[in-house]
Amino acid sequence: MKLITELTEDIKYIKENIGNGEKTYFIEGVFMQSDVKNRNGRVYPSGILKKECGRYITEYVEKGRAMGELNHPTGPTVNLDRVSHMIKTLHEDGKNVYGKAKVLDTPMGRIVKNLIDEGAQLGVSTRGMGSLRPKNGYQEVQEDFMLAAIDIVADPSAPNAFVNGIMEGREWIFENGMWSERDREQAVKIIKNSSKRDLQENIVKVFNNYFKKLS
């Protein structure tokens, strides 16, 4: 079995006012698709995806355990110190699996909220374990597939969105007097110089540094 990840970029953000100027943030959209060759050249047969989504809903969503992280870790385990959101609903409609997730008020969740407020582009990415079989020019996901988590990830094709978000957000960066001009310039430099492979990890490092200075 291998770690299998799939990115979906077409998601919506929802902000709901809960009073006292506070908002609740959600993300929703198509999280998975069956019987369609995706950008990674993989196909999830409808029967396999239906069965696994049913298990995940019963064992995780309905029990409040369907948590996801900001950015993908290197394995299938969910790390509680990196949790950013919780999947609240997951349901099938034809070949699509729609989901809705609440962004939590955790350190990683606050990073997601700030990125949304600054206009950054995010995506959701499923993370699971399973085996693949070559078939007619694509890789078919097999019966042993197990969905581990649905994470929030950066859009690797749009690094400028994050650079602009940090630069435009300098007022809230300075609001508490925690970041210096050098800190901001260094953060922008790190993200601008990041390769697509390292972009997600470096964004998390930059915002982690910010929240450490708040604590």
Backbone as CSV, one residue per row, in Angstrom:
resi,resn,N_x,N_y,N_z,CA_x,CA_y,CA_z,C_x,C_y,C_z
1,MET,0.832,-1.191,0.000,0.000,0.000,0.000,0.877,1.255,0.000
2,LYS,0.376,2.311,-0.606,1.124,3.562,-0.657,0.208,4.719,-0.258
3,LEU,0.836,5.835,0.109,0.072,7.034,0.434,-0.430,7.654,-0.861
4,ILE,-1.746,7.880,-0.950,-2.369,8.432,-2.151,-3.016,9.771,-1.798
5,THR,-2.633,10.821,-2.503,-3.225,12.139,-2.269,-3.804,12.686,-3.567
6,GLU,-4.918,13.422,-3.444,-5.580,14.026,-4.599,-5.989,15.454,-4.252
7,LEU,-5.666,16.403,-5.110,-5.967,17.817,-4.875,-7.230,18.250,-5.611
8,THR,-8.094,18.999,-4.918,-9.253,19.646,-5.521,-9.166,21.132,-5.237
9,GLU,-9.175,21.951,-6.288,-9.003,23.389,-6.110,-10.313,24.167,-6.159
10,ASP,-11.350,23.579,-6.715,-12.611,24.298,-6.906,-13.489,24.183,-5.669
11,ILE,-13.160,24.959,-4.642,-13.941,24.944,-3.413,-14.421,26.364,-3.100
12,LYS,-15.453,26.436,-2.255,-16.013,27.733,-1.876,-15.725,27.999,-0.402
13,TYR,-15.622,29.272,-0.085,-15.457,29.691,1.301,-16.773,30.300,1.787
14,ILE,-17.147,29.996,3.013,-18.367,30.549,3.606,-18.005,31.172,4.951
15,LYS,-18.440,32.406,5.157,-18.240,33.074,6.439,-19.613,33.388,7.025
16,GLU,-19.858,32.900,8.231,-21.140,33.124,8.894,-20.916,33.952,10.157
17,ASN,-21.617,35.081,10.257,-21.511,35.924,11.440,-22.184,35.247,12.628
18,ILE,-21.489,35.212,13.763,-22.037,34.582,14.961,-22.190,35.595,16.094
19,GLY,-22.015,36.863,15.770,-22.184,37.907,16.781,-20.867,38.401,17.336
20,ASN,-20.897,39.609,17.927,-19.709,40.223,18.526,-18.559,40.364,17.534
21,GLY,-18.923,40.490,16.265,-17.897,40.673,15.250,-17.149,39.402,14.866
22,GLU,-17.537,38.267,15.431,-16.863,37.013,15.140,-17.545,36.293,13.982
23,LYS,-16.763,35.486,13.294,-17.275,34.745,12.146,-16.878,33.274,12.252
24,THR,-17.733,32.438,11.697,-17.406,31.023,11.547,-17.086,30.779,10.083
25,TYR,-15.992,30.079,9.833,-15.527,29.845,8.472,-15.770,28.391,8.068
26,PHE,-16.240,28.209,6.832,-16.426,26.876,6.279,-15.815,26.829,4.879
27,ILE,-15.444,25.640,4.466,-15.072,25.392,3.075,-15.948,24.261,2.578
28,GLU,-16.376,24.337,1.334,-17.215,23.274,0.802,-17.007,23.139,-0.701
29,GLY,-17.367,21.967,-1.214,-17.242,21.719,-2.642,-17.121,20.234,-2.915
30,VAL,-16.721,19.894,-4.127,-16.487,18.503,-4.498,-15.127,18.087,-3.948
31,PHE,-15.136,17.131,-3.034,-13.896,16.688,-2.415,-13.285,15.489,-3.145
32,MET,-14.119,14.659,-3.773,-13.632,13.475,-4.479,-14.559,13.170,-5.651
33,GLN,-14.049,12.402,-6.630,-14.852,11.977,-7.766,-14.532,10.530,-8.108
34,SER,-15.558,9.826,-8.573,-15.359,8.433,-8.980,-15.477,8.303,-10.495
35,ASP,-14.862,7.245,-11.016,-14.937,6.887,-12.442,-14.468,8.003,-13.367
36,VAL,-13.605,8.881,-12.859,-13.057,9.973,-13.658,-11.544,9.985,-13.486
37,LYS,-10.813,10.046,-14.584,-9.358,10.119,-14.511,-8.961,11.504,-14.011
38,ASN,-8.274,11.557,-12.875,-7.903,12.847,-12.323,-6.536,13.305,-12.819
39,ARG,-6.086,14.441,-12.336,-4.834,15.028,-12.825,-3.613,14.172,-12.502
40,ASN,-3.753,13.283,-11.517,-2.658,12.376,-11.171,-2.715,11.071,-11.955
41,GLY,-3.667,10.991,-12.908,-3.771,9.798,-13.727,-4.376,8.619,-13.003
42,ARG,-5.171,8.906,-11.955,-5.780,7.831,-11.180,-7.299,7.861,-11.319
43,VAL,-7.913,6.697,-11.177,-9.365,6.567,-11.234,-9.837,5.806,-10.001
44,TYR,-10.857,6.346,-9.348,-11.481,5.686,-8.208,-12.784,5.048,-8.676
45,PRO,-12.857,3.716,-8.779,-14.116,3.076,-9.168,-15.232,3.460,-8.206
46,SER,-16.427,3.660,-8.744,-17.541,4.145,-7.929,-17.847,3.235,-6.741
47,GLY,-17.795,1.931,-6.947,-18.096,1.005,-5.858,-17.111,1.123,-4.712
48,ILE,-15.833,1.268,-5.048,-14.790,1.380,-4.024,-14.929,2.689,-3.263
49,LEU,-15.155,3.783,-3.998,-15.262,5.083,-3.343,-16.521,5.161,-2.474
50,LYS,-17.609,4.603,-2.966,-18.859,4.611,-2.199,-18.698,3.858,-0.877
51,LYS,-18.086,2.698,-0.960,-17.889,1.887,0.238,-17.002,2.601,1.252
52,GLU,-15.909,3.188,0.771,-14.966,3.824,1.683,-15.518,5.119,2.267
53,CYS,-16.246,5.879,1.472,-16.869,7.095,1.996,-17.900,6.754,3.058
54,GLY,-18.630,5.678,2.854,-19.601,5.242,3.856,-18.933,4.906,5.170
55,ARG,-17.826,4.190,5.087,-17.075,3.857,6.311,-16.557,5.114,6.996
56,TYR,-16.006,6.038,6.218,-15.429,7.255,6.788,-16.511,8.108,7.452
57,ILE,-17.679,8.185,6.836,-18.787,8.949,7.413,-19.217,8.340,8.750
58,THR,-19.382,7.028,8.764,-19.841,6.344,9.977,-18.821,6.409,11.105
59,GLU,-17.566,6.149,10.772,-16.535,6.048,11.801,-15.911,7.379,12.193
60,TYR,-15.998,8.362,11.313,-15.299,9.624,11.584,-16.222,10.849,11.573
61,VAL,-16.928,11.097,10.474,-17.743,12.308,10.382,-18.818,12.332,11.461
62,GLU,-19.573,11.262,11.586,-20.683,11.220,12.535,-20.233,11.211,13.992
63,LYS,-18.985,10.869,14.231,-18.464,10.820,15.596,-17.584,12.024,15.928
64,GLY,-17.531,13.016,15.042,-16.719,14.199,15.298,-15.232,13.930,15.287
65,ARG,-14.808,12.945,14.487,-13.391,12.575,14.434,-12.765,12.868,13.073
66,ALA,-13.543,13.467,12.169,-13.053,13.667,10.801,-12.249,14.966,10.703
67,MET,-11.102,14.960,11.327,-10.257,16.145,11.349,-9.210,16.095,10.245
68,GLY,-8.826,17.276,9.776,-7.805,17.367,8.741,-6.768,18.399,9.117
69,GLU,-5.660,18.384,8.407,-4.543,19.263,8.707,-4.368,20.342,7.645
70,LEU,-3.613,21.351,8.005,-3.157,22.330,7.025,-1.866,21.787,6.439
71,ASN,-1.923,21.471,5.151,-0.813,20.844,4.436,-0.774,19.346,4.746
72,HIS,-0.202,18.587,3.834,-0.109,17.141,3.993,1.099,16.749,4.834
73,PRO,0.919,15.875,5.812,2.077,15.251,6.455,2.604,14.147,5.544
74,THR,3.629,13.474,6.003,4.246,12.441,5.165,3.612,11.069,5.347
75,GLY,2.629,10.958,6.239,1.991,9.666,6.461,0.498,9.808,6.627
76,PRO,-0.189,8.712,6.923,-1.654,8.729,7.001,-2.218,9.205,8.333
77,THR,-1.393,9.344,9.359,-1.885,9.702,10.686,-2.197,11.193,10.785
78,VAL,-3.313,11.528,11.435,-3.660,12.928,11.680,-2.940,13.396,12.939
79,ASN,-2.155,14.459,12.819,-1.426,15.031,13.942,-2.279,16.115,14.595
80,LEU,-2.676,15.909,15.850,-3.606,16.825,16.501,-3.057,18.241,16.627
81,ASP,-1.751,18.399,16.736,-1.190,19.737,16.864,-1.207,20.504,15.544
82,ARG,-1.582,19.836,14.452,-1.626,20.495,13.150,-3.045,20.533,12.561
83,VAL,-4.024,20.138,13.345,-5.404,20.115,12.859,-5.899,21.539,12.591
84,SER,-6.546,21.736,11.444,-7.046,23.062,11.075,-8.565,23.086,10.873
85,HIS,-9.181,21.934,10.660,-10.600,21.914,10.323,-11.203,20.547,10.643
86,MET,-12.543,20.510,10.615,-13.262,19.253,10.835,-14.336,19.107,9.764
87,ILE,-14.387,17.929,9.158,-15.407,17.658,8.147,-16.750,17.485,8.848
88,LYS,-17.726,18.300,8.456,-19.043,18.252,9.092,-20.039,17.425,8.298
89,THR,-19.932,17.470,6.966,-20.815,16.665,6.128,-20.028,16.115,4.949
90,LEU,-20.448,14.957,4.492,-19.855,14.310,3.325,-20.945,13.458,2.690
91,HIS,-21.242,13.695,1.414,-22.298,12.907,0.780,-22.040,12.771,-0.721
92,GLU,-22.553,11.708,-1.269,-22.398,11.435,-2.696,-23.557,12.008,-3.499
93,ASP,-23.239,12.473,-4.692,-24.251,12.917,-5.646,-23.741,12.520,-7.025
94,GLY,-24.219,11.384,-7.492,-23.693,10.851,-8.742,-22.260,10.410,-8.556
95,LYS,-21.367,10.927,-9.389,-19.953,10.561,-9.311,-19.155,11.495,-8.405
96,ASN,-19.821,12.499,-7.854,-19.140,13.465,-6.988,-19.392,13.175,-5.517
97,VAL,-18.379,13.443,-4.711,-18.512,13.391,-3.259,-18.351,14.818,-2.749
98,TYR,-19.445,15.386,-2.249,-19.427,16.759,-1.756,-19.140,16.764,-0.255
99,GLY,-18.404,17.777,0.153,-18.095,17.896,1.568,-18.184,19.323,2.048
100,LYS,-18.341,19.462,3.364,-18.317,20.774,4.004,-17.505,20.642,5.282
101,ALA,-16.561,21.546,5.467,-15.683,21.484,6.630,-15.691,22.807,7.374
102,LYS,-15.686,22.735,8.685,-15.606,23.927,9.529,-14.152,24.193,9.873
103,VAL,-13.710,25.418,9.649,-12.354,25.803,10.015,-12.333,26.062,11.519
104,LEU,-11.446,25.382,12.227,-11.422,25.429,13.687,-10.572,26.590,14.211
105,ASP,-10.798,26.933,15.458,-10.023,28.009,16.086,-8.778,27.429,16.750
106,THR,-7.995,26.739,15.972,-6.707,26.192,16.387,-5.616,27.045,15.742
107,PRO,-4.351,26.892,16.145,-3.283,27.657,15.479,-3.297,27.491,13.961
108,MET,-3.458,26.262,13.480,-3.480,26.032,12.037,-4.783,26.536,11.421
109,GLY,-5.887,26.423,12.177,-7.153,26.931,11.685,-7.124,28.445,11.529
110,ARG,-6.458,29.132,12.463,-6.358,30.587,12.360,-5.516,31.002,11.163
111,ILE,-4.526,30.196,10.823,-3.753,30.469,9.610,-4.671,30.391,8.392
112,VAL,-5.514,29.346,8.351,-6.441,29.192,7.226,-7.380,30.390,7.140
113,LYS,-7.925,30.828,8.288,-8.828,31.981,8.293,-8.140,33.230,7.760
114,ASN,-6.907,33.448,8.193,-6.177,34.625,7.727,-5.894,34.549,6.237
115,LEU,-5.562,33.365,5.746,-5.308,33.202,4.316,-6.571,33.473,3.511
116,ILE,-7.709,32.991,3.998,-8.981,33.248,3.316,-9.283,34.745,3.301
117,ASP,-9.103,35.399,4.452,-9.373,36.833,4.530,-8.474,37.640,3.600
118,GLU,-7.264,37.146,3.383,-6.314,37.862,2.532,-6.454,37.496,1.059
119,GLY,-7.429,36.653,0.733,-7.690,36.339,-0.662,-6.824,35.244,-1.248
120,ALA,-6.156,34.469,-0.402,-5.301,33.387,-0.902,-6.141,32.255,-1.479
121,GLN,-5.586,31.545,-2.418,-6.256,30.400,-3.025,-5.840,29.122,-2.307
122,LEU,-6.835,28.393,-1.844,-6.584,27.137,-1.156,-7.295,26.006,-1.875
123,GLY,-6.928,24.802,-1.539,-7.597,23.631,-2.076,-7.756,22.600,-0.983
124,VAL,-8.525,21.571,-1.254,-8.605,20.447,-0.331,-7.978,19.237,-1.012
125,SER,-7.402,18.391,-0.222,-6.721,17.233,-0.775,-6.991,16.017,0.099
126,THR,-7.476,14.965,-0.514,-7.713,13.729,0.224,-6.393,13.010,0.445
127,ARG,-6.340,12.282,1.543,-5.139,11.524,1.890,-5.574,10.139,2.313
128,GLY,-5.047,9.122,1.661,-5.443,7.767,1.999,-4.353,6.765,1.685
129,MET,-4.592,5.543,2.070,-3.654,4.454,1.808,-4.330,3.431,0.910
130,GLY,-3.551,2.883,-0.019,-4.119,1.879,-0.901,-3.129,1.455,-1.964
131,SER,-3.532,0.537,-2.773,-2.689,0.058,-3.869,-3.315,0.467,-5.201
132,LEU,-2.479,0.471,-6.239,-2.897,0.891,-7.578,-2.602,-0.200,-8.587
133,ARG,-3.405,-0.242,-9.652,-3.178,-1.213,-10.725,-3.270,-0.499,-12.066
134,PRO,-2.220,-0.630,-12.891,-2.264,-0.002,-14.216,-3.407,-0.582,-15.042
135,LYS,-4.141,0.319,-15.734,-5.269,-0.138,-16.531,-5.602,0.895,-17.611
136,ASN,-5.426,0.524,-18.854,-5.833,1.359,-19.993,-5.332,2.798,-19.919
137,GLY,-4.075,2.957,-19.552,-3.483,4.294,-19.541,-3.691,5.082,-18.262
138,TYR,-4.222,4.457,-17.210,-4.372,5.155,-15.936,-4.108,4.174,-14.801
139,GLN,-4.048,4.693,-13.575,-3.851,3.868,-12.393,-5.197,3.728,-11.680
140,GLU,-5.654,2.497,-11.535,-6.937,2.246,-10.881,-6.725,1.978,-9.394
141,VAL,-7.440,2.712,-8.559,-7.372,2.513,-7.114,-8.083,1.213,-6.762
142,GLN,-7.449,0.420,-5.881,-7.960,-0.913,-5.591,-8.817,-0.980,-4.316
143,GLU,-9.361,-2.158,-4.083,-10.320,-2.399,-3.000,-9.755,-2.098,-1.614
144,ASP,-8.438,-2.101,-1.460,-7.855,-1.887,-0.130,-7.732,-0.409,0.228
145,PHE,-8.247,0.486,-0.606,-8.133,1.915,-0.339,-8.841,2.301,0.959
146,MET,-8.148,3.089,1.783,-8.721,3.589,3.028,-8.474,5.099,3.112
147,LEU,-9.548,5.869,3.224,-9.444,7.318,3.346,-8.992,7.658,4.756
148,ALA,-7.901,8.425,4.865,-7.353,8.779,6.176,-7.767,10.173,6.616
149,ALA,-7.775,11.130,5.685,-8.101,12.511,6.051,-8.341,13.327,4.787
150,ILE,-8.968,14.475,4.987,-9.135,15.453,3.918,-8.499,16.740,4.425
151,ASP,-7.390,17.125,3.818,-6.583,18.236,4.298,-6.823,19.505,3.493
152,ILE,-6.430,20.636,4.050,-6.409,21.897,3.326,-4.975,22.150,2.880
153,VAL,-4.797,22.452,1.607,-3.452,22.637,1.074,-3.384,23.912,0.250
154,ALA,-2.161,24.355,0.026,-1.940,25.511,-0.829,-2.106,25.105,-2.279
155,ASP,-2.492,26.068,-3.103,-2.543,25.849,-4.544,-1.148,26.081,-5.096
156,PRO,-0.413,25.034,-5.473,0.966,25.213,-5.919,1.095,26.017,-7.195
157,SER,0.008,26.238,-7.920,0.088,26.988,-9.173,-0.081,28.480,-8.948
158,ALA,-0.337,28.893,-7.713,-0.591,30.313,-7.463,0.171,30.829,-6.252
159,PRO,1.503,30.790,-6.243,2.259,31.265,-5.085,2.106,32.753,-4.843
160,ASN,1.821,33.549,-5.884,1.690,34.989,-5.701,0.536,35.354,-4.787
161,ALA,-0.490,34.490,-4.718,-1.622,34.786,-3.847,-1.168,34.878,-2.402
162,PHE,-0.221,34.021,-2.001,0.255,34.031,-0.632,1.199,35.204,-0.387
163,VAL,2.020,35.521,-1.379,2.907,36.670,-1.248,2.092,37.942,-1.083
164,ASN,1.071,38.124,-1.923,0.213,39.307,-1.834,-0.532,39.338,-0.513
165,GLY,-0.959,38.170,-0.039,-1.677,38.118,1.227,-0.834,38.624,2.379
166,ILE,0.435,38.246,2.418,1.319,38.694,3.486,1.601,40.185,3.366
167,MET,1.860,40.663,2.149,2.196,42.071,1.950,1.000,42.967,2.241
168,GLU,-0.191,42.560,1.796,-1.377,43.362,2.047,-1.804,43.279,3.503
169,GLY,-1.393,42.216,4.191,-1.795,42.027,5.578,-0.834,42.637,6.582
170,ARG,0.041,43.545,6.138,1.048,44.072,7.053,0.415,44.833,8.221
171,GLU,-0.791,45.409,8.020,-1.419,46.138,9.112,-1.752,45.212,10.268
172,TRP,-2.348,44.040,9.953,-2.672,43.143,11.063,-1.426,42.465,11.606
173,ILE,-0.393,42.375,10.781,0.874,41.840,11.283,1.457,42.795,12.328
174,PHE,1.338,44.093,12.075,1.903,45.085,12.974,0.945,45.488,14.093
175,GLU,-0.296,45.068,14.018,-1.320,45.527,14.949,-0.940,45.279,16.397
176,ASN,-0.366,44.126,16.661,0.028,43.775,18.016,1.501,44.081,18.294
177,GLY,2.128,44.695,17.333,3.525,45.070,17.515,4.465,43.897,17.640
178,MET,4.089,42.774,17.054,4.870,41.558,17.236,5.915,41.333,16.142
179,TRP,5.571,41.742,14.924,6.494,41.519,13.819,7.196,42.818,13.465
180,SER,8.485,42.734,13.190,9.249,43.895,12.736,9.250,43.934,11.215
181,GLU,9.734,45.043,10.666,9.844,45.154,9.210,10.744,44.067,8.652
182,ARG,11.801,43.745,9.374,12.708,42.683,8.929,11.989,41.345,8.858
183,ASP,11.126,41.068,9.867,10.363,39.814,9.874,9.492,39.715,8.633
184,ARG,8.789,40.810,8.316,7.883,40.794,7.174,8.645,40.591,5.872
185,GLU,9.731,41.333,5.701,10.519,41.227,4.477,11.104,39.818,4.323
186,GLN,11.536,39.245,5.443,12.088,37.892,5.387,11.013,36.877,5.013
187,ALA,9.798,37.059,5.564,8.701,36.145,5.248,8.368,36.183,3.765
188,VAL,8.255,37.403,3.221,7.949,37.549,1.803,9.047,36.933,0.948
189,LYS,10.287,37.142,1.338,11.423,36.594,0.582,11.402,35.072,0.570
190,ILE,11.098,34.481,1.742,11.066,33.016,1.838,10.032,32.434,0.893
191,ILE,8.830,33.031,0.890,7.754,32.496,0.058,8.019,32.749,-1.419
192,LYS,8.537,33.929,-1.750,8.835,34.232,-3.155,9.868,33.275,-3.728
193,ASN,10.821,32.878,-2.910,11.921,32.032,-3.380,11.641,30.541,-3.227
194,SER,10.434,30.198,-2.776,10.098,28.786,-2.569,9.807,28.100,-3.903
195,SER,10.277,26.886,-4.025,9.893,26.071,-5.172,8.482,25.573,-4.956
196,LYS,7.820,25.078,-6.008,6.464,24.542,-5.860,6.440,23.410,-4.840
197,ARG,7.511,22.631,-4.822,7.564,21.491,-3.907,7.606,21.939,-2.450
198,ASP,8.309,23.052,-2.178,8.505,23.499,-0.807,7.536,24.594,-0.377
199,LEU,6.694,25.077,-1.305,5.856,26.238,-1.016,4.945,26.020,0.180
200,GLN,4.206,24.921,0.201,3.249,24.681,1.278,3.942,24.639,2.633
201,GLU,5.065,23.918,2.707,5.785,23.782,3.973,6.308,25.139,4.453
202,ASN,6.820,25.961,3.537,7.379,27.255,3.928,6.297,28.238,4.372
203,ILE,5.109,28.161,3.747,4.007,29.021,4.179,3.636,28.709,5.624
204,VAL,3.536,27.427,5.946,3.203,27.027,7.306,4.280,27.494,8.285
205,LYS,5.555,27.393,7.896,6.642,27.836,8.770,6.556,29.328,9.056
206,VAL,6.257,30.105,8.021,6.162,31.556,8.177,5.054,31.924,9.167
207,PHE,3.876,31.323,8.993,2.764,31.659,9.874,2.943,31.062,11.266
208,ASN,3.620,29.938,11.368,3.931,29.385,12.687,4.806,30.358,13.467
209,ASN,5.773,30.954,12.774,6.659,31.915,13.397,5.871,33.111,13.917
210,TYR,4.894,33.541,13.119,4.049,34.672,13.526,3.269,34.338,14.802
211,PHE,2.642,33.144,14.834,1.824,32.796,15.991,2.686,32.532,17.234
212,LYS,3.930,32.081,17.040,4.815,31.910,18.196,5.086,33.252,18.856
213,LYS,5.176,34.303,18.050,5.451,35.629,18.606,4.221,36.215,19.274
214,LEU,3.044,35.678,18.941,1.831,36.136,19.598,1.647,35.494,20.971
215,SER,2.254,34.308,21.137,2.062,33.559,22.381,3.015,34.006,23.482
